[in-house]
Each structure stands twice: as C-alpha cells, then as structure tokens.
Amino acid sequence: MAKQASLLLRKQLSELNKNPVEGFSAGLVDDEDIYKWEVLIYGPQDTLYEGGVFKASLTFPKNYPLKPPKLKFITEIWHPNVAKNGEVCISILHDPGEDKYGYEKPEERWLPVHTKQQKNGGKTLLGYLRKRLLAV
C-alpha cells in the first residue's frame, strides 16, 4: 500500500505544481519524504485572516488515500477547529466510518475519493480546507 500511496502523492504534488490551488502553496519538507508536506495558506480577502500567511504541515499516512492526512498549523492561529498545538480537527480529516460520538455523518468524514485534487462541491480538498478554516 505504501508504494501506491507514494505514487499517488507524487502525481498529486506534480498536478498541484502545474495547477495551483488558489490561496495555497505546497511542497515537500524533505525531498526524500513524499509523506510530509509544508503548506502555506494565504488568508482570504474580507476575512479576519486577510493578509495573513499561515504555515502548516500536511502529513499523509502510508495507507493514503484510505486514511486521511493530518493538518497541523505551525504558525499560531486562533480558530475553533484548531487546537492550541496547531492540530486541525475537522470532519473531512477524520477517519472514515461512523463517528463513535454521533456528531458526524459518515459522508462528512474522510472518504478515499477525497484526495487533494478531488472536486468537493466544485473545490479541491485544499481549497475546501482553506475556505472552511479561514473564511470567517
């Protein structure tokens, strides 16, 4: 599974570099590790985050896309879905399946089709996360 994940991530990073997502910049933390990305998220206009540049890490599991990546802000940010240590808690980044607490529907949680280039209501996953996290 790790080889498939690695190939998929290389393809997706290449596509992202060819067709950037508005408000995002991404690259590898280390050229030897396709599973750890550094992301810059630019604050959208007309929001409290306008003009801000927020550094984050996006870490993909070896069994990606069956399991979701983890997003963690390096830049200090206040947001109800971001813990003090920067870890992001948002439905689409939760493991697939039933929510043991009953708050989320399975379709709100991660699905293997939610790859970073997958369209999500006309948006890519990265675009969706930017809108959801920074459009206040």
C-alpha positions as CSV (number, residue, x, y, z in Angstrom):
1,M,0.0,0.0,0.0
2,A,2.9,2.4,0.8
3,K,4.2,2.2,-2.8
4,Q,0.7,3.1,-4.2
5,A,0.4,6.0,-1.7
6,S,3.8,7.3,-2.7
7,L,3.0,7.1,-6.4
8,L,-0.4,8.8,-5.9
9,L,1.2,11.6,-3.7
10,R,3.9,12.2,-6.3
11,K,1.3,12.5,-9.0
12,Q,-0.8,14.8,-6.9
13,L,2.1,17.1,-5.9
14,S,3.1,17.3,-9.6
15,E,-0.5,18.2,-10.6
16,L,-0.7,20.8,-7.7
17,N,2.5,22.4,-9.0
18,K,1.1,22.6,-12.6
19,N,-2.4,23.8,-11.4
20,P,-2.0,25.6,-8.1
21,V,-5.0,25.9,-5.7
22,E,-5.8,29.5,-5.0
23,G,-4.6,30.6,-1.6
24,F,-2.2,27.7,-1.1
25,S,1.4,26.8,-1.8
26,A,2.7,23.3,-1.0
27,G,6.0,21.4,-1.3
28,L,7.9,18.7,0.4
29,V,9.6,19.3,3.7
30,D,12.3,16.9,2.6
31,D,12.7,15.7,-1.0
32,E,13.2,12.2,0.3
33,D,9.9,12.0,2.1
34,I,6.7,12.3,0.0
35,Y,4.5,11.9,3.0
36,K,5.4,15.2,4.7
37,W,4.4,18.4,3.0
38,E,4.9,22.0,4.0
39,V,1.9,24.2,3.2
40,L,1.4,27.9,3.1
41,I,-2.2,29.1,3.4
42,Y,-2.9,32.7,2.5
43,G,-5.7,34.5,4.4
44,P,-8.7,35.1,2.1
45,Q,-9.8,38.7,1.4
46,D,-12.6,40.1,3.6
47,T,-11.9,37.8,6.5
48,L,-10.2,38.2,9.8
49,Y,-7.3,36.3,8.3
50,E,-6.8,38.6,5.3
51,G,-3.2,39.4,4.6
52,G,-2.0,36.5,6.8
53,V,0.3,33.8,5.7
54,F,-0.1,30.6,7.8
55,K,2.5,27.8,7.7
56,A,1.2,24.3,8.2
57,S,2.3,20.7,7.8
58,L,0.3,18.1,6.0
59,T,1.3,14.6,6.9
60,F,0.0,11.7,4.9
61,P,-0.3,8.1,6.2
62,K,1.4,5.2,4.4
63,N,-2.1,3.9,3.6
64,Y,-3.3,7.1,1.9
65,P,-5.9,7.6,0.4
66,L,-7.7,5.0,2.6
67,K,-6.9,7.2,5.6
68,P,-6.9,11.0,5.7
69,P,-3.9,13.3,6.1
70,K,-3.2,15.2,9.3
71,L,-3.1,19.0,9.1
72,K,-1.2,21.0,11.7
73,F,-0.6,24.7,11.8
74,I,3.0,25.8,12.6
75,T,2.0,29.5,12.6
76,E,0.0,30.3,15.7
77,I,-3.6,30.8,14.7
78,W,-6.9,31.1,16.6
79,H,-9.8,29.0,15.1
80,P,-12.4,26.8,16.8
81,N,-11.2,23.8,14.8
82,V,-7.5,24.3,15.6
83,A,-6.1,23.1,18.9
84,K,-3.5,25.1,20.8
85,N,-0.8,22.8,19.5
86,G,-1.9,23.6,15.9
87,E,-3.7,20.3,15.1
88,V,-6.7,20.7,13.0
89,C,-9.9,18.9,13.9
90,I,-12.4,18.9,11.0
91,S,-14.8,16.3,9.8
92,I,-13.3,15.7,6.4
93,L,-9.9,14.9,8.0
94,H,-11.4,12.3,10.4
95,D,-11.1,8.5,9.7
96,P,-13.9,7.1,7.5
97,G,-16.8,5.4,9.1
98,E,-19.2,6.0,11.9
99,D,-18.5,8.7,14.5
100,K,-18.4,7.0,17.9
101,Y,-19.7,10.2,19.5
102,G,-22.6,10.6,17.0
103,Y,-21.8,14.1,15.9
104,E,-20.7,13.5,12.3
105,K,-22.4,11.7,9.4
106,P,-20.2,9.1,7.6
107,E,-20.4,11.2,4.4
108,E,-18.9,14.2,6.2
109,R,-15.8,12.2,7.2
110,W,-12.9,11.2,5.0
111,L,-13.5,9.0,2.0
112,P,-10.8,7.7,-0.3
113,V,-12.2,9.8,-3.0
114,H,-11.3,12.9,-1.0
115,T,-7.8,13.2,-2.4
116,K,-6.3,16.7,-2.6
117,Q,-7.3,17.1,-6.2
118,Q,-10.7,15.6,-5.8
119,K,-13.5,18.0,-6.5
120,N,-15.6,18.7,-3.4
121,G,-18.6,20.9,-4.3
122,G,-16.5,22.5,-7.1
123,K,-13.5,22.9,-4.8
124,T,-10.4,20.8,-4.3
125,L,-9.8,19.4,-0.8
126,L,-7.1,22.1,-0.1
127,G,-9.4,24.8,-1.3
128,Y,-12.2,23.4,0.8
129,L,-9.9,23.4,3.9
130,R,-8.8,26.9,3.2
131,K,-12.4,28.1,2.9
132,R,-13.6,26.1,5.9
133,L,-10.7,27.2,8.2
134,L,-10.1,30.8,7.2
135,A,-13.3,32.2,5.8
136,V,-14.9,33.6,8.9
